[in-house]
Amino acid sequence: MIRSIAIAALGIVGSASASLAGPYANIEANSGFIGSNYLGTVTDLHVGYEDALGESASYYIQGGPAIVSPDGGDQETELSGKIGLSADVTDKLGVYGELSFITNGSDDAGYGSKAGVKYSF
């Protein structure tokens, strides 16, 4: 059950964008559903760092505890983290990517990836 929640949460986590260099705190709650069936919520309590890579790209890295709250189950605290990059290809076109993980007690950790293209009108 917890593995399902972790995988669902990793699939819907948002991408951070770096606008200023330096450390930050990020609290993020990700809830998972299958149809209308609520699976639970993973709340990340992260600290991180973001900075520019040249004039048109940026990166971030963050991590910390993740409170896993399955629907009808016992709450557990795991460790999670993310690293991401974004870059402007043109004035209107950008690309981004993110890798993430969350521990799962004594079982294998869960991993996620995200990549995308963003076009601004």
ABEGO torsion letter per residue (X at the ends): XAAAAAAAAAAABBBBBBABBEBBBBBBBBBBBBEABBAEBBBBBBBBBBBBBEAABBBBBBBEBBBBBBBGBBBBBBBBBBBBBBBBABAABBBBBBBBBBBBEABBBBBBBBBBBBBBX
